[in-house]
Amino acid sequence: MKHRGLIWQVFPCFVAVAAVTVAVTVWYSSRTTRSVIQAETQVGLECTVRLLAEILREVPPDEMPQRLEAWIRKAGASVPYRLTVIQADGTVLADTEEDPARMENHAGRAEVQAARQGLLGRRLGASPTLRRPMLYVAVPVRPGDPEGRWSASG
């Protein structure tokens, strides 16, 4: 009977322990990295949407519809986010990536409902338009009227 050396008895266990250690490390690193990236994206998106809301507050409501679509596309070209302006009833008025006429009403979305209550709304979910996961942030705009007919979302 031939005896295997000690190295061949220990080696498979060593390889198994190393493989499990590498797999756990990669899983944990991936999860942590994704969490950090998501948090940083959320902060950047919140800042961008708040800035957009501040700018839109200065536009008189009667001038808003004529200038909005061109302006939002221009603003969207300078940030890495999709920007959308939504009327309080959920109608999309302008979007950086899609024709608003083709987009569904956003009134039922949690982040839009929060913005209608004067809060910062957030949601992580799939985009029915782009068919990919998206982080949504919405803030009320209230341009020149106390009822807040618009909200900005990204």
N, C-alpha and C positions, 0 to 999 in steps of 0.2 A: 504494500500500500504506500502510495506516494504522499508525503506530507507537503502541504503548501507552506510557504514561508510566512512569517508573521506579517510581513508587509501586505500580502495578498489577503490576509484575514482582516486586517484593519482598514485597508484602502477603501472597500465599498462603503463602510460606515462613514469614513471621512468624507467621501464624495457626497453621500446622502445628506450629511449634516451641512456641508458647504452649500449644496444646492438649495436646501430649505432656507438657510441663512440669506443667501442671495435673493431668493424669491420674496421673502418677507421684507428685506431691505428695499427692493425695487417697488413692491406694493405700497409700503409705507411712504417712501419718497414721492411716488406718483400721487398718492392721495394728499399729502401735505402740500406739494407743489400746486396741484389743482386748486386746493383750498386757498392758498396765498394768492394765486392768479385771480381767482374769482373775487376775493375781497378787494384786491387792488383795482380790478375792473369796475366793481361796484362803486368804489370811492370816486374814480375818474368819471364814471357815468353820472353819478349824482351831482358832481361839481359842474359837469357840462350841462346837464338838464336845468340845474338851478340858474346857471348863467343865461341859458336860453330863455328861461322864464322871466328873468330880470329884463332882458332886452325886449322881449315881446310885450312886457307891461308898458313900455314907453311908446308903443305903436298905437295910435288911435284906432278904436274898434272899426270905424268906417273905412280905414285904409288897409286893414288887415287882409281881407280876402284877395285884393288885387295883387299885393306884393308878396304874400306868404309863400306860395309854392317856389318861386324863383329864389327867394331869400333863404328858405330852409335847405334847398339843394346846395346853395353856395356855402352856407354854414356847415352843412354835413360833409362837404369836401375837405374841410380843414380839421375834422375830428375822426377818430377811428370807430365811431359809433353810428348806428342807425338812429335817426331822429324823426319823431312823428309829432305833429300838432293835432290835438283832438278836441272837438267841441264838447261841451258838457253833456250833450245827449249821446255821445259816443261816436259821432260822425268824424271820420278822418278828414282833416282839412289839407294836410301837407305831409309828405314823407320823403325821406332822402333816397329811398331805393325802389319804391313802388308808386304806381298811379293811384292816388287816393280813391278814385272812382271804382277801382277793382277790389278795394279792401273792405272787409266786413266791419260792421259796427263794433266798437270797442267798449260799449257801456257796461257789459257784463264782466269785464276783466277786473280782477281784484285791485291791481295797482291804479287803475282809472277810478274805481269807486273810492279808494282812499284819497286820491287827489281831489275828487269832488267834495270830500269832507274837510279839505284844507290840510291834509296830511301828506307826507312823503310816502308814496306807494312803491312796493318792491315785489317782484315775483320772478322766479326762475322757472321757465317752461318752454315748451316747443312752440315755434312760430308756425302758424298755419300757412303763412305766405311764403316763407323761406324754407320751411320744412327742416329746421335744425334747432337745437336748444339755444335759447336766448335768455339773457338777464334783462328784465324790464324794470325801469324806474320811472315813476310819474310824479309830477308836482303841479299844483294849481298855478295858473298864470294870472288870471284876473286883470286883463288889460283895460284899465280905465273904467271898469264897472264892478260894483261890489258883488255881483252874482257869479262872477268867474265863469264866463262862457267857454273858456279854452283851458286845456291842460297840455303840458309838454311832456313827452315821453321819449325814452331812449332805450 
